[in-house]
């Protein structure tokens, strides 16, 4: 059978989750109540959570805007670097690839450091990469700065933005994550 846990919602209200107390004898219940119990905050389902949903929405709107608007930059970059569009399109492809492939690494970082520091680090990394890409002398350097480093920075923002919404909602989690 599972264990009985008392959890707090952070405002002093304790709730019991877990096994049905009727399944235990009275002596077993007393022993369990005497043990040190772990407290886990409950999701508030609203309030500040909606601000987090809005911030996550804005992160995703900006990230997807940067990642999928590369087609507009394709012709000017091909002209500037005097290269064919196929070669230049690798820059945007690397950005999208790194953006999505960074998930396992970013997931580990989020587990270790939390959503906020990882997201802030991603903003700094992507800003530095995109700023450095303006000084790129050729396509390979642009692939590295804009595509690989910038894509990894966007990946550092994307996953924490999605995951953080789940911490603020329990019953409305599907709606909040969908937004």
N, C-alpha and C positions, 0 to 999 in steps of 0.2 A: 504494500500500500504506500501511497505518497505521504509526504510530510505536510504538516499544517504550518503555514507561514503567516505571520502578521506583517502587513505592509502599511506604510504611511504614505499619504498623498502630499507630504511636505507641509501641511497646514495643521498637523497635530491629530488628524483623523486616522485612526487605525482600522484596518479591515482584515479579516481572516480569509485567506485564499488557500485552496488546496483540498485536502481530504475532508470528508464528512466526519465531524467529531463523534457521531453516533457509532462509528465503526471501531472506536477505541474504548477500552475499559476506563473506568474513572481513574485508576492509578496510572495508566499510560498517559492519560490526558494531563495529569498533574506533573509528570516527569517532563512532558513536552513543553508545558508552560514555563517550567523552571529553566529550560535551556535558553541560552542567548539566541535571540531570533534576529534574522537578517531583515533590514527594512529596505524596501524598494519603492521609489516614488511612483505614484500613479500618474498617468497622462491626464492633463487637465481638460482635454477635448474642447478647446476654444481659447478665447482670450489672446494671450501672447502667441499662441500657436498659429493664429491666422496671420500675424505679422511674419512669422517664420515661413508660412506657406507663400506669402507675397514675395519675400526675399528669395525663396527657392525658385519661384516662377521667374523672377527677374534674372537670376543667375542662368537659368536654362534658356531664357529668351536671348540673352546676350551671347552665351556660349554657342547656341545653335546658329545665331546670326553670324558670328565670326566663322564658324566651321563651314556653313553652307553658302556663304556669299562669295566664296572664292572664285566662282565663275565670272563674277563682275571684274575681278582683278586679273583674270587670265590673259586677256588680250593686251592690256597695258604692260603687264610684266613680260610677256613674250616680246613685245616691241622694245621695251627698255633693255632687256638682256640679249636681244637679237637671237632668240632661241625659238624652237618650234613649240606649239601649244602642248604637244604630248609630253615633252620634257618638263615644262612649267607646271602642268597639271599634277605631277608627282608631289609638288609642294603641298597642295590642298589635300591630296590623298594621304600623305604622311600625317598631316594634321588630324584628319578624321580618324585614321588608324590608331595613332597614339592616344587620341582622346578616348577611344573605346578600349584599347588594349591595356591601358594603364589601370583598369579596374582592380585586378588582384593585388597589385602593389599598393594602390590607394586604400583598398579595403583593410589591409594590414596596418597602414598608417593611421586610419580612422580608429581601428580597434585599440591601438597603442596610445595615440595622442588626443583623440576626440575630433569631432567635426569642425569646430571653429578654427583651431590652429592649422589644420590641414587645408581648409578652404582659404584662409588668409595667405598661407604659403603658396597655394596655387595662383592666387591673384598676383602675388609678387613675381612668381616665376613666369607667368604668361605675360605680364607687363614687360619684364626685362627682355624676354624672348622677342616679343613683337617690336619693342624699341630697337633692339639689336638688329632685327631683320631689315630695318630701314637703311642700315649701313652695309647691307650685303653686297659684295662686289660681283658675285656670280650665283648661278642657280644652286650648286651644291651647298654653299654657305646658307642660302635662303632655305633650302631643304632642312638643314640642321636647325637653324634658329626658329624659323616660322613653323616648319612642319613638325620636327621631332620635339624640340624643347617647348615650343608654344602649345603643341598638342598635349604633351604631358602636363603642362600647367593647367590647361582646360580640364583635363581628367582629374586633377587635384581639386578642382572646384565642383565638378559635376556630381561625383558620388556623395560627398558630404552634404550637398544641397538636397539631394533626394533622401538620404538617410535621416537627416535631422528632422524632417517633417514627421516621421514615424514616432519620434520621442515625445511629441506634443499631442498626439491623438490616439485614442483607443477605439471608441465606437464610430467615429467619423474618419477613420484613417484612410479608407478607400477614396472618399470624396477629396480629402486633403491631398493625398498623393496624386490623384488624378488631375487636380488643378495644377 
